[in-house]
Amino acid sequence: MKHRATGRHKHLQLDQAKLTRAKTVLGAKTETEAIERALALVVEERTLDQPLKQAKGRMQLRTVYR
């Protein structure tokens, strides 16, 4: 199920230092871009994590880089 991208105005109280760090880490040009990228990472992580949880030890993972 795909969701249509829609912009909505939100008024949030955020930790400015944390937002500034996220903006730097994510290489975002704006605070809005940093928030969008962070939200995308959370959703992507959930999408990747779900099949692993369903496997429940039926597979073996190995480190391929260090």
Helices and strands as residue ranges (DSSP letters): H 16-26, H 31-55
